[in-house]
């Protein structure tokens, strides 16, 4: 009898149109700026225009004070796309105070976005703002004030692909190779100038969760690193151990991991034969270990001198590839 009564309740609830519990909203990161040391902004209102790598029907923004040592007050944040403007709230409040070493997400707003989003942050003059400030890297037209990520819901992309690396990935005046990757995924740049895999400040092995695996929607990780470790006389064996750790953590998070060979650098002031042997050992291991390794080294090296960049791909310092090289590198990446 109890079973019959329970079945009747199920049928009645179903017939009455009571909705089932909805699934959690999925948020796809479509732009990010890796936190860096803050600098004071000159104005009370800072407008940052970012180029998104995928679109959606709703938006939320992440503000970062991860590198700050004092709380930061934000009075107002607005977003604009295709002539429509929305004011953001934070836990339903217009203003928010971000604690030192912390970050906050805005509440979601309905706003169809495709390729471009303008974010205006209203803060007291002199507020220390942070995020990578290279215009061509972050696609910012001006300063970036605290904005460290843009995420969208209602997206059609299969997920996000994060490019993890050093200055060669982060880019410079000639642009970036991640920005040129042709993919159905949202492509994010997580390169940092001077970054090592295991050596130096905030190496890739320690910042992986913060800058790469911060979202469940990250499906692909492409890593290019090791040259700064080699310059610091970190052994190839230690770099290899770091790459193994990063690979394991990516796969545990459900993200496919790919790695690229380290590009030629003879002619750079820190080059030496001993350090070159470490680069060669590292590249040999990458090629032997990863069947799908991305051979940036083979694509960019000079046939007349395999330890140098091809002259047409050299930015002039013999370490950093130029814009033409970035195009070649991007075409090698399939995510």
C-alpha positions, 0 to 999 in steps of 0.5 A, spaced: 500 500 500 505 504 501 508 503 495 502 504 491 501 511 495 509 513 493 507 511 486 501 516 486 505 522 489 510 521 483 505 521 478 502 527 481 508 531 482 510 529 475 503 531 472 503 538 476 509 540 472 514 541 478 521 542 475 526 537 477 532 540 481 536 543 475 544 542 474 549 546 476 551 552 471 557 550 467 562 556 467 567 556 461 573 561 462 574 565 456 580 570 458 585 570 463 590 574 466 596 571 470 596 575 477 603 579 477 606 585 482 601 590 483 602 597 480 597 604 482 592 606 477 592 613 475 584 614 475 578 612 478 575 608 473 579 603 469 577 600 462 579 594 460 577 591 453 579 584 452 578 579 446 574 573 448 576 566 446 569 563 446 562 566 447 556 565 451 549 568 454 551 570 461 558 573 464 561 573 470 568 576 472 573 574 477 577 580 481 584 578 484 588 581 489 592 575 490 599 578 490 596 584 494 598 585 501 592 590 503 585 589 502 582 593 496 576 596 495 572 596 489 566 601 488 563 599 482 564 594 476 560 594 469 561 590 463 559 592 456 558 588 449 555 589 443 552 596 445 549 593 452 551 594 459 550 591 465 552 592 472 556 587 476 554 585 483 558 581 488 554 577 493 548 582 491 552 588 493 555 593 488 561 594 492 566 589 494 572 589 498 577 584 496 582 581 502 589 581 501 591 574 497 584 573 495 580 573 489 572 574 488 567 572 483 562 577 481 554 574 481 552 572 474 549 577 469 545 575 462 549 578 457 550 575 450 558 576 448 561 573 442 569 576 441 570 582 445 568 585 452 569 591 456 570 591 463 570 598 467 572 598 474 571 604 479 576 604 484 580 610 488 585 613 485 592 609 486 589 603 488 594 597 487 591 593 481 594 587 478 594 582 472 599 581 466 600 588 463 602 587 456 597 589 451 598 584 446 598 578 451 592 580 455 588 583 449 587 589 453 587 596 450 589 600 457 590 598 464 588 592 467 585 593 474 584 587 478 580 583 472 584 576 472 578 572 468 572 572 464 567 566 464 561 565 460 555 560 461 551 558 455 557 556 451 558 551 445 565 550 446 567 543 448 572 546 454 578 550 455 585 549 453 591 552 457 597 554 454 602 554 460 609 557 459 614 562 460 616 569 456 615 565 449 608 563 451 606 569 454 609 573 448 611 581 447 610 586 442 610 581 436 604 578 439 603 571 442 602 564 439 597 562 443 592 567 440 593 564 433 591 557 435 585 555 431 581 551 436 574 550 438 576 550 445 577 557 449 584 558 448 587 561 455 595 564 455 598 562 462 605 564 460 609 568 465 616 572 463 622 568 466 618 562 469 621 556 470 618 549 470 621 548 477 626 553 478 625 561 480 619 564 483 612 561 482 615 556 477 610 552 473 610 546 478 607 550 483 602 555 480 599 549 476 592 549 480 592 557 480 593 558 473 591 552 469 587 547 473 582 552 476 576 550 472 573 544 471 572 546 464 579 545 462 580 540 457 587 541 454 594 543 457 599 545 452 606 546 456 612 549 453 618 550 458 625 549 461 629 554 458 629 558 464 631 552 468 637 551 463 639 558 464 639 557 472 643 551 471 637 546 473 639 539 471 635 536 465 633 530 470 630 535 475 626 539 469 623 532 467 621 530 474 617 537 474 614 535 467 612 528 470 608 531 476 605 536 472 603 531 467 600 527 472 596 532 476 593 534 469 591 527 467 588 527 474 584 533 473 581 530 467 585 534 462 589 532 456 597 534 457 601 535 451 608 538 451 613 542 446 620 541 445 624 547 448 626 552 442 634 553 440 637 559 443 645 559 441 647 566 441 643 568 447 648 571 452 647 565 457 648 560 452 653 555 453 655 548 451 654 545 458 647 548 458 646 546 451 647 539 453 641 540 458 636 542 453 638 537 448 637 531 454 630 534 456 628 535 448 630 527 447 626 525 453 620 529 451 620 526 444 621 519 447 616 520 452 610 523 448 608 520 442 604 527 441 610 531 443 609 538 439 616 539 436 617 547 436 625 545 436 625 542 429 620 547 426 624 553 428 631 551 428 636 553 423 638 548 418 645 551 417 646 551 425 641 546 429 642 550 435 640 557 433 633 559 431 632 560 423 634 567 421 627 569 419 624 566 426 629 570 430 626 576 434 633 579 434 636 576 441 636 569 439 632 566 444 625 569 443 621 567 436 618 573 432 611 574 429 612 569 423 615 564 428 609 564 432 604 563 426 608 556 425 608 554 432 600 556 433 599 551 427 603 545 430 598 546 436 591 542 435 587 542 441 
